[in-house]
Amino acid sequence: MQVDTPAGEIPISYNDLFRRASAVASWLQEQGASQEQPVIIALRLGWEQAVAALGSMIAGAPFMALD
């Protein structure tokens, strides 16, 4: 099963999405992201933005996505 992506985007599986988001979460925690330290996501709409948002949620940090 794969995540629905915009036309022209590389398809990504849910397993790959979770694996990448977990790596982002670890990095965010190392950088000090927490409930008191929000994350700003400045990426174009696509699977990369989904990975960043999910990673922020896994890290326990609020986020705001800018496009």
Beta strands, then each sheet from edge to edge (+ up, - down):
strand 1: 2-3
strand 2: 12-13
strand 3: 39-42
strand 4: 63-66
sheet 1: 1+ 2-
sheet 2: 3+ 4+
end
